[in-house]
């Protein structure tokens, strides 16, 4: 737990959320937070006891996915999966609805 707090403090201290120079007007030095695979704007409301692991990725190829934000990617895994559960639930509801809309003997291609 102590290592996590030290890592988080070091990361926050190293992040520079200021305006970019004139050469890169369209890019922002803002990190991307992925909590259980779901992008969130901030991690202020995460409970420290709920966090399993934190990985920081600063890779050019990976950052291309989140352009123009070039501040790196922070992958956070939690025990509760509170951001992922609503997405899975909505997906399951949509699948049930789609199954109910099918007519016997017809093939649907999506």
NUZA-985698 format. One line per field, with one value per residue: residue number from 0; residue in three letters; x, y, z of N, C-alpha, C, O in turn. Coordinates in Angstrom, 3 decimals. Example, Ala and Ser with C-alpha at 12.3 -4.5 7.8 and 13.67 -1.06 7.14 Angstrom:
nr 0_1
rest ALA_SER
n_px 13.190_12.850
n_py -5.690_-2.250
n_pz 7.800_7.080
ca_px 12.300_13.670
ca_py -4.500_-1.060
ca_pz 7.800_7.140
c_px 13.200_12.900
c_py -3.300_0.030
c_pz 7.800_7.870
o_px 14.236_13.409
o_py -3.319_1.138
o_pz 8.465_8.039
# end
This chain:
nr 0_1_2_3_4_5_6_7_8_9_10_11_12_13_14_15_16_17_18_19_20_21_22_23_24_25_26_27_28_29_30_31_32_33_34_35_36_37_38_39_40_41_42_43_44_45_46_47_48_49_50_51_52_53_54_55_56_57_58_59_60_61_62_63_64_65_66_67_68_69_70_71_72_73_74_75_76_77_78_79_80_81_82_83_84_85_86_87_88_89_90_91_92_93_94_95_96_97_98_99_100_101_102_103_104_105_106_107_108_109
rest UNK_UNK_UNK_UNK_UNK_UNK_UNK_UNK_UNK_UNK_UNK_UNK_UNK_UNK_UNK_UNK_UNK_UNK_UNK_UNK_UNK_UNK_UNK_UNK_UNK_UNK_UNK_UNK_UNK_UNK_UNK_UNK_UNK_UNK_UNK_UNK_UNK_UNK_UNK_UNK_UNK_UNK_UNK_UNK_UNK_UNK_UNK_UNK_UNK_UNK_UNK_UNK_UNK_UNK_UNK_UNK_UNK_UNK_UNK_UNK_UNK_UNK_UNK_UNK_UNK_UNK_UNK_UNK_UNK_UNK_UNK_UNK_UNK_UNK_UNK_UNK_UNK_UNK_UNK_UNK_UNK_UNK_UNK_UNK_UNK_UNK_UNK_UNK_UNK_UNK_UNK_UNK_UNK_UNK_UNK_UNK_UNK_UNK_UNK_UNK_UNK_UNK_UNK_UNK_UNK_UNK_UNK_UNK_UNK_UNK
n_px 0.831_1.971_3.861_2.189_1.061_3.361_4.105_1.871_2.011_4.465_3.834_1.781_3.220_4.943_3.409_2.606_0.334_-0.002_-0.370_0.611_3.640_4.221_4.821_3.339_0.363_-1.979_-1.802_-2.112_-0.702_-1.885_-2.732_-4.216_-6.728_-7.464_-9.726_-10.268_-10.455_-12.140_-12.419_-11.897_-12.422_-11.185_-9.456_-10.218_-12.363_-11.844_-11.422_-8.686_-8.318_-9.682_-8.223_-6.321_-4.070_-1.733_-0.644_1.619_1.876_4.015_4.318_5.023_3.641_1.351_0.265_-0.654_-3.201_-4.711_-4.436_-5.125_-4.012_-1.133_0.044_0.579_-0.580_-2.557_-3.176_-5.543_-6.536_-9.321_-10.978_-13.760_-14.828_-16.457_-16.850_-16.984_-19.078_-21.705_-21.520_-21.254_-23.689_-25.513_-24.815_-25.591_-28.355_-29.021_-28.375_-30.271_-32.591_-32.155_-32.202_-34.846_-36.116_-35.642_-36.771_-37.989_-36.072_-34.885_-31.889_-29.633_-27.276_-24.787
n_py -1.184_1.192_1.518_1.995_4.491_6.086_5.764_6.895_9.541_10.314_10.110_12.022_14.302_14.389_14.876_17.215_19.561_21.702_24.318_23.606_24.120_26.348_24.734_22.384_22.768_21.286_19.078_17.638_17.477_15.532_12.891_9.660_7.986_4.732_2.786_-0.373_-0.915_1.029_4.320_7.101_10.435_11.504_10.286_10.721_9.813_7.158_4.450_3.749_1.227_-0.386_-0.669_-2.823_-3.008_-0.734_0.508_2.304_3.527_4.659_4.902_5.395_4.128_3.155_5.501_6.694_5.788_7.352_9.951_13.409_13.462_13.231_12.482_10.002_6.735_5.514_2.563_1.121_-1.345_-2.594_-4.043_-4.015_-3.338_-1.172_0.687_-0.877_-2.710_-1.466_-1.188_-3.814_-4.822_-3.308_-4.232_-6.943_-6.626_-5.512_-7.690_-9.585_-8.284_-8.222_-10.958_-11.485_-10.107_-11.573_-13.636_-16.931_-19.104_-17.171_-15.533_-13.286_-10.888_-8.937
n_pz 0.000_0.747_-1.257_-3.409_-2.762_-2.787_-5.484_-6.746_-5.809_-6.920_-9.630_-9.921_-9.296_-11.431_-13.652_-16.060_-16.528_-18.359_-20.829_-24.172_-26.095_-28.907_-31.077_-30.912_-30.941_-31.105_-29.455_-26.190_-22.978_-21.233_-19.085_-19.788_-18.140_-17.528_-16.077_-15.196_-17.912_-18.836_-19.869_-17.810_-16.531_-14.234_-11.298_-8.739_-7.165_-6.625_-4.415_-2.345_-1.230_-2.916_-5.198_-7.209_-8.945_-10.532_-13.543_-15.489_-18.689_-21.066_-24.023_-27.393_-29.537_-28.268_-27.307_-29.620_-29.992_-28.312_-29.165_-29.263_-26.721_-25.028_-22.659_-21.636_-20.484_-17.897_-16.445_-14.448_-12.215_-10.524_-7.639_-7.357_-9.867_-10.623_-12.709_-14.921_-14.632_-15.194_-17.988_-18.910_-17.997_-19.532_-22.079_-21.855_-21.515_-24.017_-25.655_-24.809_-25.623_-28.381_-28.924_-28.332_-30.374_-32.621_-35.307_-35.717_-37.773_-39.369_-40.403_-39.029_-39.877_-38.617
ca_px 0.000_2.864_4.452_1.170_0.942_4.572_4.006_0.848_2.543_5.501_3.172_1.088_4.231_5.618_2.474_2.580_-0.915_0.031_-0.554_1.778_4.359_3.641_5.024_2.302_-0.856_-3.104_-1.629_-2.201_0.091_-2.827_-2.752_-5.478_-6.968_-8.309_-10.050_-10.884_-10.684_-13.083_-11.762_-12.534_-11.806_-10.276_-9.466_-10.388_-13.364_-11.453_-10.976_-7.357_-8.424_-10.322_-7.270_-5.467_-2.791_-1.619_0.427_1.776_2.451_4.461_4.794_4.556_2.652_0.122_-0.290_-1.324_-4.622_-5.378_-4.023_-3.972_-3.514_0.157_0.606_0.730_-1.794_-2.504_-4.101_-5.853_-7.422_-9.974_-11.679_-15.217_-15.197_-17.650_-17.037_-17.190_-20.346_-22.836_-21.338_-21.570_-25.126_-26.193_-24.566_-26.435_-29.738_-29.151_-28.356_-31.575_-33.565_-31.902_-32.692_-36.306_-36.568_-35.393_-37.868_-37.465_-35.735_-34.215_-30.484_-29.280_-25.846_-24.525
ca_py 0.000_2.337_1.678_2.589_5.906_6.732_5.783_7.858_10.885_10.593_10.308_13.305_15.357_14.446_15.244_18.646_19.816_23.088_24.481_23.182_25.158_26.699_23.684_21.363_23.396_20.364_17.977_17.988_16.611_15.062_11.428_8.953_7.056_3.591_2.014_-1.630_-0.847_2.109_5.620_8.034_11.760_11.651_9.127_11.245_9.077_5.765_4.088_3.142_-0.183_-1.085_-0.779_-4.012_-2.677_0.500_0.435_3.527_3.216_5.855_4.283_6.159_3.377_3.074_6.853_7.052_5.465_8.388_11.248_14.264_13.448_12.552_12.402_8.620_6.000_4.894_1.437_0.825_-2.493_-2.541_-5.251_-3.877_-3.161_-0.320_1.352_-1.891_-3.417_-0.910_-1.443_-5.231_-4.975_-2.752_-5.168_-8.119_-6.221_-5.378_-9.033_-10.188_-7.618_-8.673_-12.337_-11.425_-9.549_-12.520_-14.488_-18.275_-19.449_-16.078_-15.306_-11.883_-10.626_-7.547
ca_pz 0.000_0.818_-2.583_-4.270_-2.438_-3.282_-6.944_-7.142_-5.545_-7.918_-10.916_-9.900_-9.309_-12.725_-14.721_-16.322_-17.235_-18.807_-22.271_-24.940_-26.822_-30.192_-32.089_-30.810_-30.474_-31.097_-28.513_-24.780_-22.117_-20.224_-19.084_-19.989_-17.041_-17.870_-14.880_-15.633_-19.344_-19.133_-19.719_-16.878_-16.584_-13.088_-10.401_-7.386_-6.403_-6.443_-3.077_-2.389_-0.853_-4.030_-6.309_-7.227_-9.565_-11.314_-14.530_-16.266_-19.996_-21.802_-25.252_-28.544_-30.303_-27.483_-27.204_-30.870_-29.837_-27.535_-29.668_-29.054_-25.336_-25.098_-21.318_-21.193_-20.139_-16.583_-16.365_-13.052_-12.037_-9.218_-7.200_-7.492_-11.282_-10.616_-14.000_-15.957_-14.417_-15.956_-19.420_-19.122_-17.795_-20.705_-23.174_-21.654_-21.796_-25.467_-26.234_-24.523_-26.488_-29.749_-29.017_-28.334_-31.645_-33.717_-35.755_-35.970_-39.146_-40.059_-40.024_-38.978_-39.965_-38.179
c_px 0.881_3.515_3.478_1.073_2.161_4.535_3.014_1.329_3.598_4.881_2.492_2.096_4.883_4.707_2.424_1.335_-0.967_-0.182_0.744_2.436_3.734_3.810_3.893_1.046_-1.978_-2.943_-1.636_-1.391_-0.764_-2.827_-4.158_-5.606_-7.921_-8.508_-10.851_-11.260_-11.637_-12.377_-12.575_-11.760_-10.832_-10.427_-9.632_-11.341_-13.058_-10.974_-9.637_-7.406_-9.015_-9.344_-6.390_-4.095_-2.896_-0.427_0.447_2.492_2.776_5.125_4.204_3.484_1.317_-0.542_-0.983_-2.819_-5.394_-4.952_-5.213_-3.458_-2.244_0.809_0.801_-0.610_-1.584_-3.590_-4.300_-6.839_-7.994_-10.645_-13.167_-15.691_-16.413_-17.885_-17.387_-18.554_-21.519_-22.727_-21.693_-23.067_-25.914_-26.023_-25.472_-27.901_-29.978_-29.173_-29.682_-32.645_-33.405_-32.382_-34.211_-36.866_-36.396_-36.640_-37.291_-37.220_-35.044_-32.793_-30.195_-27.764_-25.629_-23.091
c_py 1.255_2.612_2.358_4.091_6.672_6.848_6.829_9.292_11.272_10.871_11.672_14.450_15.499_14.868_16.764_18.931_21.289_23.137_24.130_24.370_25.379_25.606_22.663_21.967_22.382_19.206_18.491_16.995_16.157_13.543_10.883_7.961_5.971_2.763_0.801_-1.594_0.247_3.436_6.513_9.352_11.987_10.442_9.563_10.401_7.579_5.544_3.368_1.652_-1.025_-1.355_-2.011_-3.659_-1.380_0.329_1.734_3.169_4.524_5.342_5.051_5.444_3.326_4.439_7.303_6.766_6.584_9.789_12.188_14.273_12.605_12.387_10.996_8.017_5.346_3.824_1.067_-0.340_-2.436_-3.866_-5.174_-3.766_-2.240_0.430_0.362_-2.559_-2.804_-1.173_-2.890_-5.461_-4.450_-3.673_-6.395_-7.807_-6.096_-6.743_-9.745_-9.602_-8.096_-10.113_-12.373_-10.918_-10.512_-13.324_-15.859_-18.515_-18.354_-15.907_-13.826_-11.749_-9.162_-7.249
c_pz 0.000_-0.534_-3.524_-4.024_-2.954_-4.801_-7.410_-6.919_-6.582_-9.278_-10.982_-9.968_-10.683_-13.877_-14.848_-17.150_-17.636_-20.315_-22.990_-25.626_-28.189_-31.235_-32.089_-30.201_-30.299_-30.109_-27.085_-23.964_-20.934_-20.249_-19.321_-18.846_-17.522_-16.609_-15.335_-17.111_-19.777_-18.883_-18.792_-16.913_-15.434_-12.177_-8.952_-6.540_-6.280_-5.016_-3.171_-2.080_-1.980_-5.173_-6.149_-7.783_-10.360_-12.243_-15.321_-17.559_-20.697_-23.074_-26.426_-29.346_-29.572_-27.388_-28.480_-30.796_-29.152_-27.950_-29.635_-27.618_-25.284_-23.730_-20.818_-20.807_-18.776_-16.524_-14.900_-13.016_-10.631_-8.899_-7.548_-8.937_-11.424_-11.924_-15.107_-15.837_-15.182_-17.461_-19.750_-18.983_-18.999_-21.916_-23.059_-21.922_-23.295_-26.150_-25.999_-25.440_-27.930_-29.938_-29.084_-29.651_-32.814_-34.034_-36.075_-37.463_-39.927_-39.516_-40.108_-39.004_-39.611_-38.267
o_px 0.573_3.704_3.870_1.009_2.025_4.884_3.281_1.081_3.625_5.335_2.613_1.846_5.322_5.191_2.226_1.277_-1.895_-0.171_1.837_1.871_2.812_3.030_3.529_0.717_-2.847_-3.876_-1.225_-1.404_-0.404_-2.912_-5.154_-4.690_-9.062_-7.577_-11.982_-12.268_-11.917_-11.806_-13.785_-10.586_-9.775_-11.391_-9.228_-11.152_-13.927_-10.216_-9.475_-6.606_-8.861_-9.620_-5.789_-3.074_-3.974_0.679_-0.596_3.575_1.911_6.350_3.004_2.521_0.264_-1.769_-1.821_-3.613_-6.592_-5.091_-6.301_-2.538_-2.295_2.019_1.163_-1.638_-0.561_-4.780_-3.343_-7.857_-7.259_-10.852_-13.757_-16.851_-17.295_-19.028_-18.011_-19.134_-22.286_-23.744_-22.356_-23.655_-26.876_-26.962_-26.053_-28.615_-31.019_-29.907_-30.174_-33.494_-34.393_-32.913_-34.793_-37.990_-36.951_-37.445_-36.206_-38.052_-34.645_-32.536_-30.472_-27.058_-26.210_-22.670
o_py 2.247_3.765_3.193_4.875_7.770_7.890_7.566_10.164_12.406_11.757_12.388_15.458_16.585_15.185_17.486_18.587_22.011_22.105_24.341_25.459_24.662_25.542_22.135_21.685_22.571_18.420_19.617_15.797_16.374_12.951_11.565_7.175_6.261_2.117_0.937_-2.175_0.383_3.651_6.666_9.380_12.589_9.682_8.845_10.283_6.809_6.348_2.468_0.888_-2.246_-2.194_-2.224_-3.971_-0.980_0.038_2.207_2.583_5.379_5.348_5.326_6.069_3.442_4.535_8.204_7.428_6.748_10.728_11.731_15.034_11.390_12.172_10.812_8.695_4.706_4.138_0.739_-0.320_-2.254_-4.702_-6.162_-4.070_-2.494_0.779_0.725_-2.941_-3.557_-1.360_-3.158_-6.211_-5.083_-3.874_-6.835_-8.631_-6.524_-6.937_-10.438_-10.322_-8.346_-10.454_-13.186_-11.268_-10.283_-13.645_-15.946_-18.174_-18.590_-16.111_-13.182_-12.414_-8.266_-6.138
o_pz -0.662_-0.922_-4.340_-4.971_-3.492_-5.355_-8.360_-7.752_-7.061_-10.002_-11.975_-10.630_-11.060_-14.963_-13.871_-18.331_-17.271_-20.987_-22.463_-25.720_-28.577_-32.185_-33.139_-29.049_-29.447_-29.944_-26.806_-24.246_-19.777_-21.325_-19.082_-18.605_-17.884_-16.127_-15.803_-17.514_-20.968_-17.814_-18.962_-17.281_-15.624_-12.272_-8.038_-5.329_-5.871_-4.474_-3.996_-2.622_-1.989_-6.031_-5.096_-7.171_-10.799_-11.788_-15.770_-17.539_-20.890_-23.186_-26.445_-29.791_-30.198_-27.389_-28.436_-31.463_-29.382_-27.166_-29.987_-27.317_-25.478_-23.654_-19.655_-20.802_-18.535_-16.550_-14.199_-13.708_-9.660_-9.779_-7.984_-9.217_-12.245_-12.222_-16.105_-16.854_-15.782_-18.130_-20.752_-19.761_-19.434_-22.687_-24.051_-22.493_-23.794_-27.119_-26.890_-25.965_-28.620_-30.995_-29.802_-30.012_-33.888_-33.160_-36.651_-38.304_-41.068_-38.330_-41.120_-38.246_-40.223_-37.945
# end
